[in-house]
């Protein structure tokens, strides 16, 4: 007996698990492009190095948090 996990869907030929893996790969690739394209803001006289460090930490934590929430 085939389950929904192993049986191909109508017409496409992908199982649910393969489709989920494909969407995970696309999401990971898009997040990688976003992270690579991020620039650290330049420090000005009004911005301290602690402020730049804090904003960089927030930018680096948001994608993993979104990924973790997506997996729940």
Buried (B, 14 or more C-beta within 10 A) or exposed (E): EEEEEEEEEEEEEEBBEBEEEEEEEEEEEEBEEEEEEEEEEEEEEEEEEEEBEEEEEEBEEEBEEEEEEEEE
